[in-house]
Amino acid sequence: MQAHPPTSRSPWRYLRDRDVQHAALVTLLTLLLSAGLVWLAYLVHVCRVAARSPLQPPRRMIVLVFGRQLVRDAPGPDYRQRLRRALALVEQRHTDHLLLLGGYSGGTQSEAAAGEDWLRRHGLAGAVRMELEQDSVDSLENLRHARQLLRIDSATGELPPVALLTSRYHLARCGMLARRLGFDGQPVAAESALSLRPRTLGRLLIEASYLMWIDVGARWAALTGNRRMAERLS
């Protein structure tokens, strides 16, 4: 099988877009004028969501499992934690429907397909309904394509409630994007508890910056009536 070309997951790839540049400038000005206090508030929110999110949904529902860039064509440590949690939710009968999210980020298969292979090899029951979303390269695209798949599958065209399963550091951003896209999404953490290792702390700092960039940009778009900018998050 021919490998698909790797696709950048970096948010900087969006900076070719003038609306995203505009949002980045407004975010930078907000950061400077607030002496960093606004960013600190986002960091507190990211850490709070990361620390307090549960390990299972409040009721039986569809589980959206967010992918992660593959390592030598296989799930890396963070992605394996998400898949292990998904497997546990199936075994504990919290779900019978998994939607794996993630396109090609380099290698011969998508993140979703690699996740399905891992789950099957680790004992996932054949009766579980499995869907793959393989066209996305970031969290916003994950949710946009998931929304389309779930609406097609729904008799009414309405979105069902879903569990958003990902790493703790990633939950705040996924939750905010899901709300903007009309989901009734419940966070579910992959890890049993929030780690305080340097790598995780670094991810929390980065996620707070992402969250501020997205949220401040969206608020500025609403304030100024910039529909094109707002549509990038809907």
Disulfide bonds with the S-S distance in Angstrom:
none
